[in-house]
Amino acid sequence: MTGRQAGNGVFLTFEGIDGSGKSTQARLLAERLRDDGHDVVLTREPGGSTGAEEIRRLVLEGDPDRWSAETEILLFTAARRDHMERTILPALAQGRIVICDRFADSTRMYQGLSRGDLRGLVDTLHDLMIAREPDMTVLIDMDPETGLRRARDRQGSEERFEDFGPELQHRMRAGFLGLATEFAERFRVVDGNRPIESVARDVVAATRALLT
């Protein structure tokens, strides 16, 4: 199901390649909407609940080849299920706006595309265990080389996908743009190759259009 869904809350997600600036834009949007008087929950995936954060550490730290693609899909689905039960659905039921940094579209790309043609498995598990799409997904579209450089400059311990290199970044960008076409009703593509403030203005405008 796509588009604005029944219920009191609104579910927004941000997607993009590593280093695209989506996390910054998610935070800025949350701040702006709070300034507008909205009750906002800012969360992330994998993570966003106690159990999901434990799974995050399993999949984003250590050897990039630690898990098979199939195992990763199961782990991410388990994390998402806990996140939905503990954080997202309760907030939506309370009429709040939930902004999530990554959601199922990232799994469709990183596990469904990057390490084999497993998109069908991702979608099957999503339909069985999650059965919810965002009301709107903002895709921050970024030059792959720039994004990879930004991601590596973070120098954090969570280097699970940055370690796959520039070829993956190019494939992921093309894949995300493909999703934006496939799910055109809910996707809004924003050019991330601009100053942060310019990107934020477009994100806020798209969100306000959804909320009105």
N, C-alpha and C positions, 0 to 999 in steps of 0.2 A: 504494500500500500504506500502511495506517495502523496505529497502535498499536505496541507494543513489537516490534521487528524482530529477526530472527535475527542472531547475532554477539555478540561480547563487549562492545562499547561501547554507550553510550546517547547518543542525539542529541536534544538539547533546543533549542527555538527560542523567542524572544520576539518578539511582534508588537504593534502598536498604532499609533495616529496619532502624528504628530510632537508631542513634548512630553509624551507619556503617562507617561514615567518608566521605560520598559522597559529602557533601557540601564543605569540605576541598579540596577534589580531583577536584571538579568542578572549584574552585577558582585557584588551582595550574595549571590546564590545561589551563585556560584562560590566566594566566600569561605567561606560556610557549609559547602558540600560538602567543600571542602579541610580545613576544621576537623574534619569528620567522618571524614577519612582517605581521601577519594576523590581520584583523579588526574583533574584537570579541565583542559580547554582552553577558554578564553574567547576567542571570535572574533566577527567581525561581517561584515555584508554591506551594500552591496557592499564587498569587501575581503577581508581574512583571509589573503591570500597576496600575493607580490610583484606578480604580473601583475594580480591583481584590484584591488589598491590603485591601480595605475596607471589602470585603467579607472574606479575610483571618482572620481578627480580629474577625469576627462573628463565624467562625467555629473552630478556634484554641484556643480560650480563654474561660474560664468559665466552667460550668458543662459539663462533657463528655457526659451526656445523654440529653443535651439541645435540640438536633435535632434528628429526626428520620433518619434512614439510607436513606430513599427515599428523604427527604428534603436535606440532605447533598449532595447527588448525583446531585441534581438540582443546589445547590449553587456552587459546584465545577465546574460544567459544565458552569455555567454563568461566573464564574471567568476566566475559561480557554478561553471562547469565547472572552471576553474583552482583555485578555492577547494576544491572537492570533491577534486580530484586531489592537491593539494599539502598540504592541511591536514586536512580533515574525515575522509576515508576512512582515511588512515594512522593517525590518532588512534583511530578506532573499532576498527580492526584490532588496535591495541595494548591494547584493553580500557578505554580512557579515556572519561570523560564529556565530550562536546562541548556547550558552550552557545554558541549563535549569536544575536547581536542582529540580527534580521531574516533571512528566507530567502525561499523562493519565494512565500509568501503575500503578501509585500509587492509582488512583481512582479505577482501576480494583481490586486492592488488599484491600485497607482500607475500601472503601464503598461497593465494590462488593462481598467481602468475609468475612470481619470481623464481620458484624452485620446482616448477612443473605445471602442467595444465590441470589444476585442481579447483578451478572456479566452481564447477558443478558441485563438488563436495562442500565447499564453503557455503554455497547458497542452500543446499539441502539442510545442513546443520543450522543455518540461520533461520530457515523456515520452521524447523522443528523446535528450536530452543529459544529463539529470540522473537521472531514474528513481529518485528517493529522496525519501520524505517523512520528517519528524521522527518520533521516537517519541512526543514530546509537544510541543505548542505552547502556551505561556502567552500569552494575550491580555490585556494591561493595558488595560482599558476606561476611557476618560477623557472628560470633558466637552470637546467640540471647542474651545470658546472658550478654556478654561483651557489646553488643550494648545497651541494656537496662540500664546498669549501667552508661555508658557514657551519654546517653540521660538524665537520671535523675540528673547527676552531673551538667548539664547545669543550672538547677534551674531557668529557665526562666518562663515567664507567659504563653508560648505556650506549654501546656502540654496535649493537647487534646488526643493524642493517646498513649503517654507514660503511661497515667493513666490506660490504659487497662491491663497492666501487662505482665509478661513473657509468658503466654500462647499465647497471640496475637503475640508476637515477633516470637515465633516458627512457628506459622501458616503463618505469613507474609513471613518469610524466605523461607519456603517450597513453598508458592505461587509465590514468585518472581522467584525462580528457575524453577517453572513450566512455567511461562511466557517466561523465557529464552529459554526453549525448544519449546514452541508454536511459538515464533517469533524468531527462531534461526538465521534467515538471518540478523537481525539488532542488536541482543544482543551480547555483549561481557561481559563475567563473569570474574571478577577480584577478587582474594582472598584478602580480606581486613584485615585478621588476621596477618598482617605483618607491619613493619615500614612504616610510611607515604611515605618515599622516594622510597621504593621498589614498593609500590602500584602505585605511580605517574609514575614511569618509564614504567610500563605495560600499564597504561592509555594513556600516550603519544605515545607509540609505536602503539597501536591499532588505535589511532586517525590519526597519520601520514599515516598509511596504508590505511585508508579510503580516505584521502585527495590526495593521489598520483594517 
